Amino acid sequence: MEILDTVVIIVGAGPGGMATSACLNLLSIPNIVIEREDCCASLWKKKAYDRLKLHLAKDICKLPHMPFPPTAPTYVLRNDFIAYLDNYVSQFNIEPFYRHNVMSAFHDRTHDKWIVHAEDMDTGVKRTFMGMFLVVATGINSQGVIPKIDGMSNFGGTVLHSSQYKNGKIFEDKDVLVVGCGNSGMEIAYDLSNYYARCSIVVRSPVHVLSKELVKSGMYMMKIFSPKFVDDLIVLISKFMFGNLSKYGFHRPNKGPFYLKTHTGRSPIIDVGTIGKIKKGIIKVVPTISKVLNEKNIEFTNGTVKSYAGIVFATGYKSTVNTWLQDDGALFDGNGMPKKDLPNYWKGKNNLYCVGFSSGGLFGIYKDSINISQDIKTIFLDMSKQ
């Protein structure tokens, strides 16, 4: 059993873990990053579809201490963002322990340290990491979720979670159902139609539909005007831009888009052209699935039945913190999500922190990593003086 002692242990080498490590490195605070995959930002590198790009402008998607190059487009492409992340790791000397599966983590009250047990997935060597601080950076997108559907085991076609979807080539000239009308589901439906798949999308809940420009304008206006004023104005403009979408199966929520994002984490749909294809009938909108009848046929809640060659579930992810964190420091609930509300959700007891759990995307990670590193700096300096 190999034992490694440090000041800060960071579990997860996604953008949140890398940003926190970079901030700590600049403060000369020793830290170790542990990652179960063989690379940083594995969600972007291995579990993202080809046409993905940042839905928000680059100036609010940067990580701390490193802006995007001036030549980068406003909405950065997936491959360019991956290159940016790789450069970030190199520039700030972040060297994660890759292919290490964290089996357990708990706070040792006797020594007032966090103990993290991990296994090298390639060699089988077990390592114990000890540190004064623990940062959970595994985020809210740790494991894909596919809902339980009556009769799903009967379906004989291709079934993918959005994390497995790359492009629509395998579904060319086939009937495909996309379940989930968030940004991933809407963009995947658009991509499928570009590969001449006959695509339908399940719309289950009320959603706001906005353009990238509207979101960008709204975020800037939020710095000046009240949230209600911004929400009312943005919704009014979106009605003018997109018209009445209720006849196509989309209904607006009672609360505004920025209110919902702030208070519930629910993002508006940022349209990439899907709405136009829905209006033309190229992409069909269907209600919730009732059950799967056999290897091809699916019945919906309105009684209609249609056959499909494949289903893509764009139904989100879940946190897996509770599978390995034995002492949650009063920070996480039963679903592995922070108990506290914004803005102080990121700190628990016994020097436990989390980054990337705010549903605030990369902008939230930016703020979290700076807040966490500064808080650790203050505590660490006080400890050093004792």
C-alpha positions in Angstrom: 0.0 0.0 0.0 1.6 3.3 -1.2 0.8 6.4 0.9 1.0 9.9 -0.6 0.6 13.0 1.7 -0.3 16.4 0.3 -2.3 19.5 1.3 -5.3 19.3 -1.0 -6.8 16.2 -2.7 -8.9 16.9 -5.8 -11.1 14.1 -7.1 -11.9 14.6 -10.8 -9.9 16.0 -13.7 -12.7 17.7 -15.5 -12.7 21.5 -16.0 -13.6 22.0 -12.3 -10.7 19.9 -11.0 -8.2 21.4 -13.4 -9.3 25.0 -12.6 -9.0 24.4 -8.8 -5.6 22.8 -9.2 -4.4 25.6 -11.4 -5.5 28.2 -8.8 -3.8 26.3 -6.0 -0.6 25.9 -8.0 -0.4 29.6 -8.5 -0.7 30.0 -4.7 2.1 27.4 -4.2 -0.3 25.1 -2.3 0.5 21.4 -2.9 -2.3 19.4 -4.4 -3.0 16.0 -6.1 -5.6 15.4 -8.7 -7.1 11.9 -9.0 -8.9 10.9 -12.2 -10.5 7.5 -13.1 -10.2 8.1 -16.9 -6.9 8.1 -18.9 -7.2 11.8 -19.7 -8.5 15.1 -18.4 -11.9 16.4 -19.4 -13.1 12.9 -20.5 -16.7 14.1 -20.9 -15.6 16.5 -23.6 -13.1 14.1 -25.2 -15.0 10.8 -25.0 -18.7 11.4 -24.4 -19.6 14.4 -26.5 -21.1 14.4 -30.0 -19.0 15.7 -32.9 -20.9 18.9 -33.7 -20.9 20.1 -30.0 -19.6 23.6 -29.3 -20.0 26.0 -26.4 -23.5 27.4 -26.2 -22.3 30.5 -24.4 -19.7 33.1 -25.5 -16.1 32.4 -24.9 -15.6 35.3 -22.5 -17.9 33.6 -19.9 -16.6 30.1 -20.6 -12.9 30.6 -19.8 -11.1 29.0 -16.8 -9.3 31.1 -14.3 -6.1 32.9 -15.3 -6.2 31.9 -19.0 -8.5 33.5 -21.6 -9.2 32.0 -24.9 -7.0 33.1 -27.8 -8.2 36.2 -29.6 -8.5 34.2 -32.8 -11.0 31.7 -31.2 -14.6 32.1 -32.4 -17.2 33.5 -30.1 -18.7 30.1 -29.6 -15.8 27.7 -29.4 -15.9 24.4 -31.2 -15.5 21.1 -29.2 -12.1 20.3 -30.6 -10.9 23.8 -30.0 -12.1 23.7 -26.4 -10.3 20.4 -25.9 -7.1 21.9 -27.2 -7.7 24.8 -24.8 -8.1 22.4 -21.9 -4.9 20.5 -22.8 -3.0 23.7 -23.0 -4.4 24.7 -19.6 -3.1 21.5 -18.0 0.3 22.1 -19.5 0.6 25.7 -18.6 -0.4 25.3 -15.0 1.7 22.1 -14.5 -1.3 19.9 -13.6 -0.3 16.2 -13.4 -3.3 14.0 -12.4 -3.1 10.5 -11.3 -4.9 9.0 -14.3 -6.7 5.7 -14.3 -7.2 5.7 -10.6 -10.6 4.6 -9.3 -11.5 6.2 -5.9 -13.0 3.5 -3.7 -13.6 5.5 -0.6 -12.9 8.8 1.1 -13.5 9.8 4.7 -12.3 12.3 7.3 -9.9 11.0 9.9 -10.9 13.0 13.0 -7.9 11.8 15.0 -5.4 13.4 12.6 -7.8 15.9 11.1 -7.1 14.7 7.6 -8.9 13.4 4.6 -8.1 9.8 3.6 -8.8 8.7 0.0 -8.3 5.1 -1.0 -7.8 4.6 -4.8 -6.7 1.8 -7.0 -4.5 2.0 -10.1 -6.8 0.5 -12.7 -3.9 -0.7 -14.9 -1.6 -2.2 -12.3 -3.9 -3.0 -9.4 -1.7 -1.1 -7.0 -3.7 0.5 -4.2 -2.7 4.0 -3.1 -3.8 6.0 -0.1 -3.9 9.8 -0.4 -3.9 12.0 2.7 -4.6 15.7 2.8 -5.9 18.5 5.0 -8.5 19.5 2.3 -10.7 17.5 -0.1 -12.3 18.9 -3.2 -15.0 16.9 -5.0 -14.7 17.8 -8.7 -16.6 14.9 -10.2 -19.5 17.2 -11.0 -23.1 16.6 -11.8 -22.4 14.7 -15.1 -20.7 11.7 -13.7 -23.0 9.0 -14.9 -25.6 9.0 -17.7 -29.2 8.4 -16.8 -31.7 6.4 -18.8 -35.3 6.4 -17.3 -37.2 3.2 -16.7 -39.8 2.6 -19.4 -42.3 -0.2 -19.4 -41.4 -2.9 -21.9 -38.0 -1.3 -22.8 -36.3 -4.8 -22.7 -38.5 -5.7 -25.7 -37.0 -3.1 -28.0 -34.7 -4.6 -30.6 -33.2 -1.4 -32.2 -30.1 0.6 -31.3 -30.3 2.3 -27.9 -27.8 5.1 -27.0 -27.4 7.6 -24.2 -26.4 11.0 -25.5 -22.9 10.4 -24.0 -22.5 7.6 -26.6 -23.8 9.5 -29.5 -21.2 10.9 -32.0 -23.2 11.7 -35.2 -26.2 10.5 -37.1 -24.5 8.5 -39.8 -25.6 5.1 -38.3 -29.2 6.3 -38.5 -29.2 7.5 -42.0 -32.6 7.0 -43.7 -34.0 5.4 -40.5 -36.7 6.4 -38.0 -35.1 7.5 -34.7 -36.6 8.8 -31.5 -34.8 11.3 -29.3 -36.0 11.3 -25.7 -35.3 14.6 -23.9 -35.7 18.2 -25.2 -32.9 19.9 -23.4 -30.0 21.4 -25.4 -28.4 18.0 -26.0 -31.6 16.4 -27.2 -32.5 19.3 -29.5 -29.0 19.5 -31.0 -28.9 15.7 -31.5 -32.3 15.8 -33.3 -30.9 18.6 -35.5 -27.8 16.5 -36.3 -29.8 13.4 -37.0 -31.9 15.3 -39.5 -28.7 16.5 -41.3 -27.9 12.8 -41.8 -31.4 12.3 -43.3 -32.7 10.3 -40.4 -36.5 10.6 -39.9 -36.3 12.0 -36.4 -38.9 12.5 -33.7 -38.3 14.1 -30.3 -40.2 13.7 -27.0 -41.1 17.0 -25.4 -42.3 16.4 -21.8 -41.9 19.6 -19.9 -42.4 23.4 -20.5 -39.2 25.0 -21.8 -37.9 28.4 -22.9 -36.5 28.6 -26.4 -33.9 31.3 -27.0 -31.1 32.2 -29.4 -27.4 32.4 -28.5 -27.6 36.1 -29.0 -30.6 36.5 -26.6 -28.8 34.5 -23.9 -25.6 36.6 -24.3 -27.6 39.8 -24.1 -29.6 38.6 -21.1 -26.5 37.7 -19.2 -25.0 41.2 -19.7 -28.3 42.9 -18.9 -28.4 40.9 -15.6 -25.5 43.0 -14.4 -27.5 46.2 -14.8 -31.2 45.5 -14.6 -33.4 43.5 -12.2 -33.8 39.7 -13.1 -37.5 40.2 -13.6 -37.1 43.0 -16.1 -34.5 40.9 -18.0 -36.7 37.8 -18.0 -39.8 39.8 -19.2 -37.8 41.5 -22.0 -36.1 38.3 -23.2 -39.3 36.3 -23.2 -41.0 39.1 -25.2 -38.2 39.1 -27.8 -38.2 35.3 -28.0 -42.0 35.3 -28.7 -41.3 37.7 -31.6 -38.4 35.6 -32.9 -39.9 32.2 -32.7 -43.7 32.8 -32.7 -46.3 30.7 -30.9 -44.5 27.3 -30.4 -47.4 25.7 -28.4 -48.9 24.4 -31.7 -45.7 22.5 -32.2 -45.7 21.0 -28.7 -43.6 23.5 -26.9 -45.0 25.4 -23.9 -43.3 28.2 -22.0 -42.8 27.8 -18.2 -44.5 30.3 -15.9 -41.1 31.6 -14.6 -38.6 33.3 -16.8 -35.4 31.7 -18.2 -32.9 33.4 -16.0 -35.0 32.8 -12.9 -35.2 29.1 -13.6 -31.5 28.9 -14.4 -30.6 30.6 -11.1 -33.0 28.8 -8.9 -33.4 25.4 -10.4 -30.4 24.9 -12.7 -32.8 24.4 -15.7 -31.3 25.9 -18.8 -33.3 27.3 -21.7 -33.1 25.7 -25.1 -30.5 27.6 -27.2 -31.7 26.9 -30.7 -29.3 25.8 -33.3 -31.9 25.5 -36.1 -34.0 22.6 -34.6 -37.1 24.8 -34.2 -37.0 25.7 -37.9 -36.9 22.0 -38.9 -39.8 21.3 -36.5 -41.8 24.0 -38.1 -41.2 22.5 -41.5 -42.2 19.1 -40.3 -38.7 17.6 -40.9 -38.4 16.8 -37.1 -41.6 15.6 -35.4 -42.6 16.4 -31.8 -44.2 13.5 -29.9 -45.5 13.2 -26.3 -44.1 11.1 -23.5 -43.6 7.4 -24.1 -46.2 5.1 -22.5 -44.5 1.8 -23.2 -42.5 -0.2 -25.7 -44.8 -2.8 -27.3 -42.2 -5.0 -29.1 -38.8 -4.8 -30.9 -39.9 -1.9 -33.1 -43.1 -0.3 -31.9 -43.5 2.4 -29.2 -46.8 3.6 -27.8 -47.1 7.2 -26.6 -49.4 8.7 -24.0 -51.8 10.0 -26.6 -52.4 6.5 -27.8 -50.4 6.7 -31.1 -48.0 3.9 -32.0 -44.9 4.3 -34.2 -41.9 2.0 -35.1 -38.3 3.1 -34.7 -34.9 1.7 -35.5 -33.2 3.5 -32.7 -33.6 5.6 -29.5 -31.3 8.2 -28.2 -31.8 9.2 -24.6 -30.8 12.8 -24.0 -32.0 12.4 -20.4 -29.1 13.8 -18.5 -26.7 12.6 -15.9 -26.4 12.1 -12.2 -23.8 12.6 -9.5 -22.0 9.5 -8.1 -20.4 11.1 -5.1 -22.4 9.0 -2.6 -20.8 5.8 -4.1 -17.4 6.6 -2.6 -17.6 9.6 -0.2 -18.3 8.1 3.2 -18.2 11.4 5.2 -20.2 14.1 3.3 -19.3 16.9 5.7 -23.0 17.9 5.7 -22.4 19.1 2.1 -24.2 16.5 -0.1 -27.8 15.2 0.0 -29.0 11.7 -0.8 -28.7 12.4 -4.6 -25.1 13.5 -4.3 -26.0 17.1 -4.8 -25.1 20.1 -2.5 -27.6 20.7 0.3 -26.9 24.4 0.4 -28.2 27.0 -2.0 -26.1 29.4 -4.0 -23.8 31.2 -3.5 -22.3 29.3 -0.6 -23.1 25.7 -1.7 -19.4 24.9 -2.4 -18.2 24.4 1.2 -19.0 21.8 3.8 -17.5 20.8 7.2 -14.0 19.5 7.9 -12.4 21.4 4.9 -14.6 19.6 2.3 -15.4 21.4 -0.9 -17.2 20.8 -4.2 -16.7 22.5 -7.6 -18.9 22.2 -10.7 -22.2 21.3 -8.8 -24.0 24.6 -9.2 -25.6 24.0 -12.7 -23.8 27.2 -13.6 -21.7 25.6 -16.3 -18.1 26.8 -16.9 -18.9 30.2 -15.5 -19.9 28.5 -12.3 -16.7 26.5 -12.3 -14.7 29.7 -12.7 -16.2 31.2 -9.6 -16.1 28.0 -7.6 -12.5 27.3 -8.2 -11.4 30.8 -7.2 -13.6 30.8 -4.1 -12.3 27.4 -3.0 -8.6 28.2 -3.6 -8.8 31.5 -1.7 -10.6 29.9 1.2 -8.0 27.1 1.3 -5.3 29.7 1.2 -6.7 31.5 4.2 -7.1 28.4 6.3 -3.7 26.9 5.2 -1.9 30.1 6.2 -3.6 30.2 9.6 -2.5 26.5 10.1 1.0 27.3 9.1 1.3 30.1 11.7 0.2 27.8 14.5 
